[in-house]
């Protein structure tokens, strides 16, 4: 499935972009359908970030032939799922589609996902959860920056996420969402069109690969990559 240019940060390649642009070789594609509050998504992604991706980058027979795509798969039975995915979209937008920023923030969000589980947000309003997500994004993306820069970034993320208060009832404009609702709508439509339901789900060159699971070891990943990326 194609990736709209505005979501270019969801795509991760392993060679210099200028080199890839000059190559006529088609890339193999691994797509990862993940939910930010799914523990199994977190387990799989942590293995990718800490073991699989460094291995691919260091392996000349893999790096030029492969790309990853992060597919945001909102699971609505956890209400905070939507909010966390919105935060990732906001971070990507502010980063101008920088894949390194998006993937690093996604890893941080998945690694710290218990802070946004059902029980952790139950006593909060929606905007209060957005505020925590904005602060978390600033801590991750602006790590080491001056306090003023971090505070400004937090406000920028929050402004993209917050729901503006309006009249109660059926007044026009009272159900307009936030500044990233349009992007999230596009992501949800794409996910529905894929027919994927379970997280995590891994798709290789357009076909779901049922044997790949969150419980795979690094050695299993290495064996599978060596066999399939040819």
trRosetta pair geometry for C-beta under 8 A, 3 or more apart (Angstrom, degrees):
i j d omega theta_ij theta_ji phi_ij phi_ji
1 31 7.4 49 39 -88 98 164
1 190 6.5 131 155 -168 143 102
1 193 7.3 130 -122 98 139 114
1 194 6.1 -74 -35 -88 152 101
1 206 7.4 132 -23 -113 63 80
3 7 5.7 -117 -179 86 91 106
3 8 7.0 115 130 -98 118 47
3 10 6.1 -153 -151 74 130 117
3 11 5.7 142 98 -54 169 115
3 69 6.0 -146 -71 -134 135 130
4 7 5.2 73 67 17 84 101
4 186 6.8 -28 7 161 154 141
5 8 5.6 -3 -166 -48 50 107
5 97 7.8 -27 162 -114 65 157
6 97 7.1 -133 -166 -82 36 120
6 183 7.1 -121 123 -117 129 108
7 10 4.7 1 159 3 97 121
7 11 7.9 102 122 -17 76 87
7 92 7.2 21 -134 149 58 153
7 97 7.5 153 -174 -123 10 100
7 183 7.7 144 -74 -161 99 105
7 186 8.0 -154 -39 108 129 126
7 187 7.4 133 -97 -85 147 98
8 11 5.8 -52 -167 28 54 111
8 97 4.2 40 61 -174 100 129
8 99 7.1 -85 133 -60 73 94
9 92 4.3 -168 57 -144 149 107
9 95 6.4 85 -99 86 149 121
9 97 4.4 -153 -40 -161 92 50
9 98 5.9 25 -109 66 111 29
9 99 4.8 -180 -148 -86 56 50
9 101 6.9 -49 -146 66 132 87
9 102 3.6 118 155 -18 119 148
9 103 7.7 -152 169 -27 85 74
10 69 5.7 39 135 -162 98 72
10 70 4.5 -127 -157 57 81 87
10 71 7.3 79 -176 -73 133 39
10 72 7.6 -98 -113 -22 129 92
10 92 7.5 2 -47 -123 74 152
10 99 7.5 -83 31 -117 11 89
10 102 6.6 -88 -72 136 43 153
11 67 6.1 -4 -169 174 94 122
11 68 7.3 152 -158 84 46 54
11 69 5.4 -18 -100 -102 68 78
11 70 7.9 -133 -61 17 27 76
11 99 6.2 -77 78 -99 55 131
12 53 7.5 -42 145 -125 145 123
12 67 6.6 159 80 -166 50 71
12 68 4.3 -8 58 60 105 103
12 69 7.6 -171 20 -76 74 31
12 70 7.4 65 -13 -24 107 96
12 99 5.2 158 -93 174 67 134
12 103 5.8 58 -80 -68 130 147
13 17 6.8 110 70 -89 140 72
13 20 5.9 -12 169 -68 154 163
13 27 7.5 -73 -119 -124 104 161
13 67 4.9 -30 -93 -111 76 97
13 68 8.0 -166 -70 27 34 69
13 99 7.8 99 17 59 69 173
14 53 7.6 -164 -99 -160 113 75
14 56 5.2 -99 -110 129 161 108
14 57 5.1 -142 -159 -92 106 66
14 62 7.3 -14 87 118 159 84
14 63 3.9 -125 117 -148 118 79
14 64 7.4 -108 82 -57 95 31
14 66 6.4 18 15 74 128 89
14 67 7.6 -157 -2 -97 84 53
15 19 5.2 -88 147 78 116 124
15 20 5.3 139 81 -55 109 97
15 63 5.3 115 -59 145 89 102
15 64 5.0 40 -43 -95 148 68
16 19 4.3 81 70 5 96 108
16 20 7.0 -171 89 -9 49 85
17 20 5.5 -55 -145 38 36 112
17 21 6.2 40 156 -26 68 104
18 21 5.7 -49 -148 30 31 114
18 22 6.9 24 155 -14 61 106
19 22 6.1 -64 -156 37 32 106
19 23 6.6 33 149 -28 66 109
19 64 7.5 -80 127 -117 120 106
20 23 5.7 -57 -150 27 35 115
20 27 7.8 6 -152 -60 114 129
20 64 7.3 -172 -95 -145 80 74
23 64 6.9 165 -94 -175 170 111
25 64 7.1 54 75 143 141 102
25 65 6.9 -62 137 -108 131 74
27 65 6.2 157 -133 -180 64 36
27 66 6.2 141 -170 -110 96 10
27 67 4.7 48 145 -5 145 105
28 65 5.7 32 12 147 101 85
28 66 5.0 -25 68 -105 98 69
28 67 7.4 170 84 25 50 65
28 204 7.2 -8 180 -167 103 88
28 205 6.0 -60 -148 -63 74 104
28 228 7.3 133 -155 136 157 92
28 229 5.5 -133 32 -118 157 81
29 66 7.7 157 -85 -157 28 58
29 67 5.4 -19 -109 69 72 91
29 68 7.8 142 -159 -104 61 19
29 69 6.3 13 -172 -5 106 112
29 203 8.0 -8 115 107 93 88
29 204 7.3 156 86 -154 57 43
29 205 5.8 122 49 -84 81 49
29 206 7.7 61 70 -34 117 65
30 66 6.9 12 0 -169 104 104
30 67 7.5 -173 31 92 69 44
30 68 5.3 -27 74 -110 95 69
30 69 7.3 178 91 25 46 71
30 202 6.4 -18 -167 -167 95 100
30 203 7.3 149 -159 78 45 51
30 204 5.6 -12 -103 -102 71 73
31 68 7.6 142 -94 -167 32 54
31 69 4.5 -21 -109 68 80 105
31 71 5.3 45 175 -24 103 122
31 202 7.1 151 78 -159 54 48
31 203 4.2 -11 57 58 106 103
31 204 7.8 -157 22 -68 73 30
32 44 7.2 -178 -152 124 123 128
32 45 7.2 123 156 -88 150 88
32 48 7.4 -42 -79 -60 162 163
32 68 6.7 1 -5 -169 111 102
32 69 7.2 175 21 85 68 53
32 70 5.8 -26 64 -116 100 52
32 71 6.2 179 81 25 42 84
32 200 6.2 -21 -169 -163 86 117
32 201 7.8 155 -157 79 41 47
32 202 5.9 -12 -104 -105 66 74
33 71 4.4 -35 -95 84 63 120
33 73 4.3 60 179 -42 89 138
33 191 7.0 119 -137 -134 114 101
33 194 7.4 -170 -84 103 136 153
33 196 4.7 -144 -87 146 173 155
33 198 7.9 96 95 85 125 51
33 199 5.9 -120 121 -105 86 79
33 200 6.2 149 77 -159 65 59
33 201 4.2 2 49 54 121 92
33 202 7.6 -145 20 -68 79 29
33 203 7.2 63 -21 -12 103 105
34 38 6.9 -150 -169 52 63 123
34 41 4.0 123 -152 -154 86 122
34 44 7.3 -144 -103 73 113 119
34 45 6.1 60 -129 -57 154 124
34 70 6.6 -49 31 -158 120 84
34 71 6.9 126 16 70 69 64
34 72 7.1 -46 69 -113 73 39
34 73 6.0 141 55 27 21 101
34 106 7.8 82 95 -178 142 123
34 110 7.4 -34 166 -92 131 134
34 199 5.8 106 -134 -156 30 114
34 200 5.3 -3 -94 -109 74 97
35 38 3.9 83 70 -13 103 116
35 41 5.2 -179 48 -19 60 157
35 72 7.9 87 -100 -168 48 58
35 73 5.2 -75 -60 85 83 85
35 74 6.6 111 -120 -122 99 21
35 75 4.6 1 -120 -5 160 109
35 78 7.6 114 161 48 133 130
35 81 5.6 -25 -168 -141 111 119
35 85 7.8 -55 -142 -63 63 114
35 199 4.3 106 1 98 102 177
35 200 8.0 -148 14 -79 73 62
36 41 7.2 -87 -79 99 18 142
36 72 8.0 -6 -29 -140 97 91
36 81 6.6 151 52 -141 85 63
36 84 3.9 -140 88 125 144 135
36 85 6.0 -171 1 -63 123 67
36 88 6.8 -170 -67 -32 140 131
36 106 7.4 -117 -100 -149 100 73
36 109 5.2 -32 -150 134 119 119
36 110 6.0 -118 -141 -81 63 70
36 113 6.1 -180 158 -111 68 111
36 116 7.3 -4 126 82 109 139
37 75 7.3 -125 65 54 95 112
37 78 4.9 -142 91 130 139 155
37 80 5.8 98 -59 91 155 100
37 81 5.1 -111 28 -87 118 76
37 84 6.0 145 -38 16 96 152
37 113 5.3 162 -116 -170 51 116
37 116 5.9 -111 -91 102 111 97
37 117 6.1 145 -157 -99 113 56
38 41 3.9 76 80 4 109 112
38 42 6.8 -179 92 -12 59 81
38 75 6.3 93 -62 3 111 146
38 113 7.9 -78 41 -170 31 164
38 199 4.5 -163 -29 105 177 125
38 200 7.1 160 109 -48 139 69
39 42 5.5 -53 -152 33 36 115
39 43 6.5 38 152 -22 67 102
39 113 7.3 -164 -87 83 57 142
40 43 5.6 -46 -147 32 37 114
40 44 6.5 34 155 -15 65 104
40 199 6.7 147 77 119 104 72
40 200 5.8 -139 122 0 94 86
40 214 4.1 -145 -171 -22 83 163
41 44 6.0 -59 -150 39 31 107
41 45 6.0 22 158 -15 67 113
41 110 6.4 -117 116 -132 93 123
41 199 5.0 -17 -62 158 114 111
41 200 4.7 132 -101 -62 67 96
41 214 7.2 -85 -64 -96 19 128
42 45 6.0 -61 -141 41 27 106
42 46 6.1 31 160 -24 65 108
42 110 4.1 173 -112 173 80 97
42 111 6.6 148 -158 -79 110 35
42 113 5.6 -116 -74 3 139 139
43 46 6.0 -54 -147 31 25 111
43 47 6.8 23 155 -15 59 106
43 214 4.3 75 84 176 114 113
43 215 7.4 7 133 -73 139 46
44 47 5.9 -62 -159 36 32 110
44 48 6.5 33 148 -21 67 105
44 200 4.7 -66 27 16 156 161
44 202 7.9 -149 -172 -57 147 112
44 213 7.6 -127 -88 149 115 36
44 214 4.1 -90 -52 -115 94 74
44 216 7.6 51 -120 36 85 98
45 48 5.3 -49 -150 33 39 116
45 49 6.2 32 157 -16 70 106
45 106 7.0 -109 -172 134 148 103
45 107 6.3 -160 144 -107 113 70
45 110 5.1 29 71 101 141 172
45 200 7.7 171 -39 -85 84 145
46 49 6.0 -57 -144 40 30 106
46 50 6.0 4 166 1 66 117
46 107 7.1 115 -97 -150 58 92
46 110 6.9 -148 -52 113 84 121
46 111 6.5 107 -92 -88 109 90
47 50 6.5 -67 -132 49 23 94
47 51 5.4 -35 -172 37 63 117
47 52 6.2 56 135 -15 77 108
47 214 7.9 154 10 -163 131 57
47 216 7.0 156 127 82 165 83
47 217 8.0 -149 -143 -150 138 24
47 218 6.6 -156 -165 -73 102 75
47 221 7.2 169 147 -36 118 147
48 51 7.4 -76 -113 56 7 74
48 52 4.6 -47 -131 49 49 124
48 53 5.6 60 162 -30 71 99
48 68 7.7 111 -170 -127 135 157
49 52 7.8 22 -5 45 19 85
49 53 5.8 -4 -123 18 30 131
49 103 7.4 166 -103 160 107 102
49 107 4.8 74 -81 -110 165 137
50 54 7.4 -28 166 1 27 120
51 54 6.7 -80 -158 41 17 103
51 55 6.3 11 159 -18 61 116
51 218 4.2 -97 166 -106 148 121
51 221 7.1 120 113 53 114 147
52 55 5.7 -63 -152 37 29 113
52 56 6.4 28 155 -20 67 105
52 218 6.8 -156 -64 -130 71 79
52 221 5.0 -82 -100 156 111 155
52 225 7.8 156 -153 -47 98 141
53 56 5.7 -51 -146 33 33 111
53 57 6.4 33 157 -18 65 106
53 68 7.7 -53 -99 -14 101 151
54 57 5.7 -56 -146 37 32 112
54 58 6.2 19 159 -10 66 114
55 58 6.0 -68 -148 44 27 104
55 59 6.1 16 159 -18 66 119
55 62 7.6 17 126 61 78 160
55 218 7.4 143 -34 -168 148 106
55 221 7.7 126 57 111 151 117
55 222 6.5 -93 171 -93 158 94
55 225 7.8 144 115 46 122 164
56 59 5.9 -69 -141 38 27 106
56 62 4.7 -114 -142 123 71 129
56 63 5.7 129 156 -83 75 67
56 66 6.3 -94 -156 73 130 138
56 225 7.2 -128 -90 -150 92 154
57 63 5.7 75 -126 -101 31 120
58 63 7.8 146 27 -52 17 124
59 62 4.2 39 93 22 115 113
59 63 6.2 158 73 -26 62 88
60 63 6.3 -47 -122 28 28 109
60 64 7.3 10 -172 -1 58 106
61 65 7.4 -18 161 9 49 131
61 229 7.4 127 134 110 84 108
62 65 6.2 -98 -158 47 29 101
62 66 5.7 -18 177 7 75 132
62 225 6.0 15 -115 166 131 124
62 229 5.4 58 -122 109 77 154
63 66 7.0 -85 -134 41 15 96
65 229 5.4 129 102 -179 126 103
66 225 7.8 -20 -78 -147 160 105
66 229 5.5 -32 -64 -127 119 135
70 102 7.3 -163 42 136 149 116
70 103 6.9 -177 -38 -98 142 81
70 106 6.3 -87 -147 -107 158 173
71 190 7.5 -133 -147 117 101 115
71 191 6.5 135 168 -96 107 90
71 194 7.4 18 -167 -19 152 167
71 196 7.5 70 120 55 146 158
71 203 7.9 36 -5 21 148 120
72 85 5.0 116 -176 -144 128 115
72 88 6.7 176 -101 81 133 139
72 89 7.6 -37 -39 -59 172 95
72 187 5.0 -3 67 179 115 139
72 191 7.2 -89 89 -60 59 130
73 191 5.3 149 -112 -139 70 138
73 196 6.4 -80 -112 111 134 120
73 199 5.1 176 88 -80 134 117
73 201 7.5 95 -58 27 165 102
74 81 5.0 130 -157 133 73 112
74 82 5.4 48 -150 -87 133 64
74 85 5.2 -82 -83 -4 98 160
74 184 7.5 52 -42 -169 145 104
74 187 7.6 97 -16 111 107 112
74 188 6.1 -33 30 -96 124 97
74 191 7.3 165 24 43 75 166
75 78 5.6 41 95 27 97 99
75 81 4.9 -150 56 -116 68 168
75 199 6.2 -103 -52 10 126 132
76 79 7.4 28 -169 -94 59 46
76 81 6.6 -123 -88 61 29 130
76 82 6.9 35 -109 -45 72 107
78 81 4.4 96 85 -31 97 105
78 117 7.5 -70 -151 -149 126 54
78 118 5.9 -112 -137 -62 84 95
79 82 6.7 -45 -177 23 49 105
79 83 7.5 37 138 -9 70 108
79 118 7.3 91 32 -114 86 82
79 121 7.4 -137 84 94 102 135
80 83 5.1 -55 -154 40 56 115
80 84 6.0 54 150 -22 82 101
80 116 4.8 -176 157 167 140 90
80 117 7.1 171 51 -152 146 8
80 118 6.7 -160 6 -84 116 45
80 120 7.7 10 -55 71 170 94
80 121 4.8 141 -77 12 130 157
80 129 6.5 -131 -122 -165 100 150
81 84 6.1 -59 -149 36 28 105
81 85 6.4 24 157 -14 64 110
82 85 5.9 -63 -150 40 29 109
82 86 6.3 33 154 -23 66 106
82 184 7.1 68 -159 -171 86 147
83 86 5.6 -51 -149 33 31 114
83 87 6.7 36 151 -23 63 101
83 116 7.2 -148 86 -164 112 125
83 121 7.7 150 47 -132 152 161
83 126 7.0 -160 -92 -155 129 81
83 129 5.3 7 170 122 162 127
83 130 6.5 -119 -157 -75 112 71
83 133 6.4 -159 151 -38 99 152
83 161 7.6 67 -156 -161 80 120
84 87 5.5 -49 -153 29 36 115
84 88 6.8 37 150 -18 64 100
84 109 6.1 140 -170 -180 110 129
84 113 7.6 29 -130 -127 162 85
84 116 5.4 114 -71 133 121 158
84 133 6.7 -161 -107 -115 55 132
85 88 5.7 -49 -152 33 38 112
85 89 6.6 40 149 -19 65 103
85 184 6.4 107 116 -124 111 109
85 187 7.3 -161 167 100 127 152
86 89 5.6 -54 -152 35 35 113
86 90 6.4 38 150 -21 67 104
86 130 7.8 -41 95 -112 129 98
86 133 7.9 68 82 127 90 163
86 161 5.8 115 130 -121 120 93
86 178 7.0 66 -167 63 141 133
86 180 5.1 139 -156 84 86 133
86 181 7.9 -5 -118 -77 118 50
86 184 5.7 -31 -91 -68 80 138
87 90 5.6 -52 -150 34 34 114
87 91 6.5 34 152 -19 65 103
87 109 7.1 157 93 -110 124 142
87 130 7.5 -179 -77 -136 100 64
87 133 4.1 -112 -92 169 144 130
87 134 7.3 -138 -128 -66 106 51
87 136 7.7 21 -179 70 151 111
87 137 6.0 -154 -179 -57 107 125
87 157 6.9 38 -146 -178 79 118
87 161 6.4 12 -87 -90 69 138
88 91 5.7 -51 -148 35 33 111
88 92 6.4 35 153 -19 65 104
88 102 6.9 75 -176 -153 91 84
88 105 6.4 161 -123 112 76 116
88 106 5.9 52 -129 -87 128 83
88 109 6.5 -94 -73 8 103 165
89 92 5.7 -54 -149 36 31 112
89 93 6.4 32 153 -21 64 105
89 180 4.6 131 103 -168 127 137
89 183 4.9 151 -169 108 138 135
89 184 6.1 -113 -22 -65 163 81
89 187 7.4 -124 -84 -21 126 146
90 93 5.8 -54 -149 34 31 111
90 94 6.4 24 156 -13 65 107
90 134 7.9 -49 110 -100 153 81
90 137 7.2 -50 93 -105 111 170
90 157 5.0 102 135 -146 133 76
90 160 4.1 149 -126 95 114 141
90 161 5.8 -49 -56 -53 155 94
90 179 7.7 80 -104 83 99 105
90 180 5.5 -94 -66 -53 80 146
91 94 6.0 -59 -147 40 30 106
91 95 6.1 23 155 -14 65 113
91 101 6.6 -154 156 144 100 105
91 102 6.5 145 107 -106 104 62
91 105 4.8 -125 141 125 162 176
91 137 5.3 -148 -83 -145 112 125
91 141 6.3 -170 -145 -60 110 142
91 157 6.7 11 -73 -113 68 117
92 95 5.7 -65 -146 43 29 108
92 97 6.3 39 175 -100 89 41
92 98 7.8 -164 -144 46 59 59
92 101 7.3 155 -106 97 49 104
92 102 4.6 35 -96 -96 94 116
93 96 7.8 39 175 -66 31 28
93 97 7.9 22 -107 -52 31 63
93 160 6.8 161 64 -130 139 156
93 180 7.1 -144 -14 -101 144 108
93 183 7.4 -122 -61 -52 122 166
94 141 7.9 66 94 160 126 167
94 153 7.3 111 165 -149 154 87
94 156 5.9 104 -111 129 136 127
94 157 6.7 -66 -24 -79 151 76
94 160 7.6 -124 -47 -22 106 151
95 98 4.0 -100 157 33 111 102
95 101 3.8 -163 -129 78 155 153
95 102 6.4 -154 61 -47 150 78
95 141 7.4 -126 -73 -142 110 133
97 102 7.7 -20 -160 -31 35 131
98 101 4.2 61 90 11 111 111
98 102 6.7 164 88 -12 58 86
99 102 5.7 -59 -143 41 34 109
99 103 5.8 25 164 -13 72 111
100 103 6.3 -58 -140 42 23 103
100 104 6.1 21 161 -16 61 114
101 104 6.0 -61 -144 40 25 108
101 105 6.1 20 160 -15 64 110
101 141 6.2 43 -156 -126 105 105
102 105 6.0 -60 -147 39 26 106
102 106 6.2 28 155 -22 64 108
103 106 5.5 -50 -144 35 32 115
103 107 6.5 35 155 -21 63 102
104 107 5.8 -52 -152 33 31 112
104 108 6.5 30 151 -17 64 105
104 140 7.2 171 129 165 95 110
104 141 8.0 127 94 -96 114 67
105 108 5.6 -54 -148 38 36 112
105 109 6.1 34 154 -20 68 107
105 137 6.6 22 -143 -130 127 81
105 140 5.5 117 -114 118 76 140
105 141 6.2 -3 -82 -66 115 97
106 109 5.8 -55 -145 38 29 110
106 110 6.2 26 157 -15 65 108
107 110 5.9 -58 -146 41 28 107
107 111 6.0 28 156 -20 65 111
108 111 5.7 -57 -143 38 28 111
108 112 6.2 -1 164 7 65 113
108 136 7.7 172 132 163 117 101
108 140 4.5 147 105 -123 172 141
109 112 6.4 -71 -141 53 24 91
109 113 6.6 62 151 -77 61 76
109 116 7.9 -11 -167 17 88 142
109 136 7.4 98 -99 133 79 132
109 140 7.9 -62 -49 -38 73 169
110 113 5.5 -8 -153 -43 34 115
112 115 5.3 -5 156 10 93 120
112 116 7.9 71 119 1 80 97
112 136 7.1 -165 97 -154 148 133
113 116 6.0 -75 -162 49 54 94
113 117 6.8 79 142 -55 79 83
114 117 5.2 -20 -147 -14 48 119
114 120 6.5 127 155 -43 58 145
115 120 5.6 171 -178 176 30 158
115 132 7.4 -151 152 155 114 131
115 136 7.4 150 103 -90 149 145
116 120 5.9 -103 -95 84 12 131
116 121 6.1 31 -154 -44 56 119
116 129 7.1 96 -132 -160 94 109
116 132 7.7 173 -87 104 93 125
116 133 7.3 54 -94 -81 135 98
117 120 4.8 89 54 7 71 109
117 121 7.4 -174 84 1 33 91
118 121 6.7 -82 -154 44 24 92
118 122 6.3 46 155 -60 66 97
119 122 5.6 -27 -144 -13 34 122
121 124 5.1 -71 -162 40 64 117
121 129 5.0 28 -138 -97 117 128
124 128 3.9 -139 -166 88 101 122
124 129 4.9 123 114 -52 140 83
124 132 7.6 -57 -133 -5 162 130
125 128 4.6 99 52 1 76 104
125 129 7.4 -141 93 -3 43 83
126 129 5.9 -57 -157 35 34 109
126 130 6.5 35 147 -18 66 106
126 163 6.0 27 100 11 129 130
127 130 5.2 -49 -146 37 39 117
127 131 6.4 48 151 -26 66 98
127 162 5.3 45 -130 -138 101 87
127 163 6.0 -115 -69 39 98 85
128 131 5.5 -45 -150 28 34 115
128 132 6.8 33 151 -16 62 100
129 132 5.7 -52 -152 36 36 109
129 133 6.4 36 150 -18 66 106
130 133 5.5 -55 -146 39 33 112
130 134 6.2 36 154 -22 67 104
130 158 6.2 110 140 -136 100 72
130 161 4.1 175 -154 129 119 126
130 162 5.5 163 113 -84 153 60
130 163 7.8 165 -16 -3 155 77
131 134 5.7 -52 -147 35 31 112
131 135 6.4 29 154 -17 64 105
131 158 6.0 31 -107 -117 58 122
131 162 7.9 45 -61 -86 75 104
132 135 5.7 -54 -147 38 33 110
132 136 6.2 35 153 -20 65 106
133 136 5.5 -52 -145 37 32 113
133 137 6.3 36 153 -22 64 103
133 157 7.3 -134 116 144 83 126
133 161 6.7 172 79 -130 124 172
134 137 5.6 -50 -149 33 31 113
134 138 6.6 32 152 -19 63 103
134 154 4.8 95 144 -165 98 70
134 155 7.4 81 168 -73 138 16
134 157 4.0 166 -131 93 86 111
134 158 3.9 -4 -88 -62 168 82
134 161 6.3 -146 -61 29 106 139
135 138 5.7 -52 -151 34 34 112
135 139 6.5 35 151 -21 65 104
135 154 5.3 28 -94 -133 51 126
136 139 5.6 -54 -150 34 33 113
136 140 6.4 23 155 -12 66 109
137 140 5.9 -64 -148 42 30 105
137 141 5.7 3 168 2 72 116
137 153 7.2 -135 114 141 95 104
137 154 7.1 148 70 -108 90 60
137 157 4.8 141 72 -105 147 169
138 141 6.5 -60 -122 50 24 92
138 142 4.9 -22 -170 29 64 124
138 150 4.7 101 171 -173 112 80
138 151 7.3 65 -159 -78 155 22
138 153 4.6 143 -114 91 91 106
138 154 3.9 -36 -42 -66 146 86
138 157 6.8 -139 -48 12 85 135
139 142 7.2 -36 -82 58 9 83
139 143 6.5 43 165 -79 48 81
139 150 7.3 56 -79 -158 43 125
140 143 6.2 -23 -161 -39 20 107
141 153 6.4 -149 86 169 116 148
142 145 4.1 -66 -178 28 88 133
142 149 5.8 -177 -154 119 128 96
142 150 4.2 167 114 -104 142 76
142 153 4.8 172 -47 33 138 156
145 149 4.1 -95 157 86 124 129
145 150 5.2 153 82 -53 108 85
145 153 7.6 76 75 -7 156 137
146 149 4.7 91 60 7 82 104
146 150 7.1 -154 92 -5 41 87
147 150 5.7 -57 -147 39 32 111
147 151 6.1 32 156 -20 67 108
148 151 5.8 -55 -147 37 29 111
148 152 6.3 30 154 -19 64 107
149 152 5.7 -55 -147 36 30 111
149 153 6.4 30 154 -19 64 106
150 153 5.7 -55 -149 36 31 111
150 154 6.4 37 152 -22 65 103
151 154 5.6 -49 -149 32 33 115
151 155 6.6 31 153 -16 63 104
152 155 5.8 -55 -152 36 33 110
152 156 6.4 36 149 -23 65 105
153 156 5.5 -52 -148 33 35 114
153 157 6.5 33 155 -16 67 102
154 157 6.0 -57 -152 37 30 107
154 158 6.2 27 153 -18 65 111
155 158 5.5 -55 -142 40 32 112
155 159 6.2 37 157 -25 66 104
156 159 5.9 -51 -148 31 28 111
156 160 7.0 25 153 -15 59 104
157 160 5.9 -62 -160 35 34 109
157 161 6.4 15 152 -8 69 116
158 161 5.7 -70 -145 46 33 104
158 162 5.5 33 167 -35 76 110
159 162 6.4 -37 -119 21 26 108
159 179 7.0 26 132 0 68 147
160 178 6.7 85 154 149 46 113
160 179 4.4 -99 -145 70 59 125
160 180 5.4 54 164 -34 101 105
161 178 5.5 16 -167 164 24 161
161 179 7.4 -60 -42 39 24 93
161 180 6.9 -10 -90 16 57 119
162 178 6.3 146 71 -124 28 124
163 177 7.4 -87 -109 -168 93 26
163 178 5.6 -88 -79 -70 61 98
166 171 6.9 -143 147 79 111 125
166 173 6.5 -142 -156 114 159 91
166 174 4.7 -157 102 -116 129 75
167 171 4.2 41 77 17 128 153
167 174 5.7 -83 68 -89 75 127
168 174 7.5 134 -117 -157 16 145
169 174 6.9 73 73 56 49 175
170 174 7.0 -173 -163 45 14 135
171 174 4.7 91 68 -31 83 125
173 176 5.4 -9 -161 -40 59 126
176 181 7.6 -178 149 28 54 158
177 181 3.1 46 141 -69 149 156
177 182 7.9 151 92 -33 146 59
178 181 5.5 134 50 -35 56 96
180 183 4.9 -51 -168 42 75 115
180 184 5.8 75 133 -24 88 100
181 184 5.8 -59 -145 40 32 109
181 185 6.2 40 154 -26 66 104
182 185 5.6 -51 -150 30 30 116
182 186 6.8 30 153 -18 62 102
183 186 5.7 -53 -155 33 35 111
183 187 6.6 32 150 -17 66 105
184 187 5.5 -53 -148 37 37 112
184 188 6.2 38 154 -20 68 105
185 188 5.9 -55 -147 36 29 110
185 189 6.4 31 155 -19 64 106
186 189 5.8 -54 -149 35 30 112
186 190 6.5 30 154 -18 64 106
187 190 5.8 -55 -150 36 31 111
187 191 6.4 31 153 -19 65 106
188 191 5.7 -54 -147 36 32 111
188 192 6.3 32 155 -19 66 105
189 192 5.8 -55 -148 36 30 110
189 193 6.4 32 154 -21 64 107
190 193 5.7 -55 -149 34 31 113
190 194 6.7 35 152 -26 63 103
191 194 5.8 -53 -156 26 33 114
191 196 6.3 -82 -168 61 77 103
192 195 7.9 47 172 -63 37 33
194 203 7.5 -95 -166 -57 127 157
196 201 4.7 -160 -151 62 118 155
196 203 7.4 -90 -75 -49 132 121
196 208 7.1 157 -97 -91 95 124
197 201 7.8 88 52 -40 41 143
198 201 5.4 109 78 -59 80 105
200 213 8.0 136 68 -154 101 41
200 214 5.8 122 28 -66 117 98
201 208 5.9 -39 -180 -135 110 111
202 208 7.2 114 81 -154 48 62
202 209 5.0 -41 96 54 100 103
202 212 4.3 -38 46 86 145 138
203 206 6.5 -7 167 -142 111 8
203 207 6.5 158 -159 75 77 23
203 208 5.2 -45 -99 -89 77 52
203 209 6.9 160 -116 0 22 82
204 207 6.0 -32 67 65 71 79
204 209 4.8 46 0 -41 113 125
204 228 6.9 -30 -172 166 150 148
209 212 4.7 44 108 5 112 112
212 216 6.2 -34 -153 -35 64 147
212 224 7.1 99 -89 -157 102 172
213 216 5.6 139 63 -32 65 88
216 220 4.3 -124 -163 84 94 134
216 221 5.7 107 138 -52 125 84
216 224 7.9 -28 -158 -5 146 139
217 220 4.8 104 54 3 74 100
217 221 7.2 -134 99 -1 44 86
218 221 5.5 -54 -153 37 37 114
218 222 6.3 40 150 -22 68 103
219 222 5.6 -49 -146 34 34 114
219 223 6.4 34 155 -18 64 105
220 223 5.8 -54 -148 36 31 111
220 224 6.3 28 155 -17 65 108
221 224 5.8 -59 -146 38 30 109
221 225 6.2 29 158 -19 67 108
222 225 5.9 -57 -145 37 27 109
222 226 6.3 25 159 -17 63 109
223 226 6.0 -59 -148 37 27 110
223 227 6.4 21 156 -16 62 112
224 227 5.8 -63 -150 39 29 110
224 228 6.0 -5 166 5 68 119
225 228 6.5 -76 -134 50 23 91
225 229 5.2 -7 -174 6 70 121
226 229 7.3 -41 -95 44 15 90
227 230 7.8 -53 156 -34 28 113
